[in-house]
Amino acid sequence: MINEPKRLLREEFRKEVEELSKISVGTEEYKVAVDGVAKIADRIIEIEKLEVDVRDKEVNREVDADLKREQMAEEKKDRIIRNVITVLTTTAGFGLTIWGYLTELKYDEKGAMPRTLLGKEFAKGLFRRK
């Protein structure tokens, strides 16, 4: 897209430089021709700057996309880990409650109270009245 105008400008620049060599130095025509060559050279430089900017933006966009993909992957891993921990914690809590309840029922059948301090505290916590 940019290559065609750039190619045309380079051809024009080359032709102008050739014509410039045919003109006598110091004349008004020479000054006008030099000014024209300088303007063409400036335009070529501007096009090259634009090409560099476009390439830089492409590279930056790719780097940003890669970083975002990596960040999303890390966030997904973090969410999975947090969810697994939540499920395990909840399951362990329910399991402990069920175990404690079943143990308490077992002691109720025998008519005996739990002997350990941990068992007594658990039993108090299960049957606490408010």
PyMOL commands that set and color helices and strands:
alter all, ss='L'
color gray80, all
select helices_A, chain A and resi 3-22+28-110+117-126
alter helices_A, ss='H'
color red, helices_A
deselect
rebuild
show_as cartoon
